[in-house]
């Protein structure tokens, strides 16, 4: 069973930055695509960013140019650097691992952008 544990959320002022981390269990990590999703209060979960096994990245238009996804295969971790944060970025952020035959989720970390 894969476990994904997110950390790094918190309260930040508009224009500020946060770095989210997601640590994965299991012996194999590098071959899987990893992603970040978020769910704002009263809204559906939405895709934020993906990094493939070859480190190619893709971003939702709403975060492009502000967020950066990265991975460290040696640490079995994926990161989301979030800059120029806006109140509309407030959400629970979830880490995701796509194994093809199954998708795994962490429990999320709350990011609140407010003055």
Secondary structure, DSSP 8 states (H G I E B T S, - for coil): ---EEEE--EEE-TT--EEEEEEE-SS--TTSEEEEEEE-TTS--EEEEEE-TT--EEE-TTTTTTEEEEEEGGGTEEEEEE-S--GGG-EEEEEEEE-SS-EEE---EEEEE--
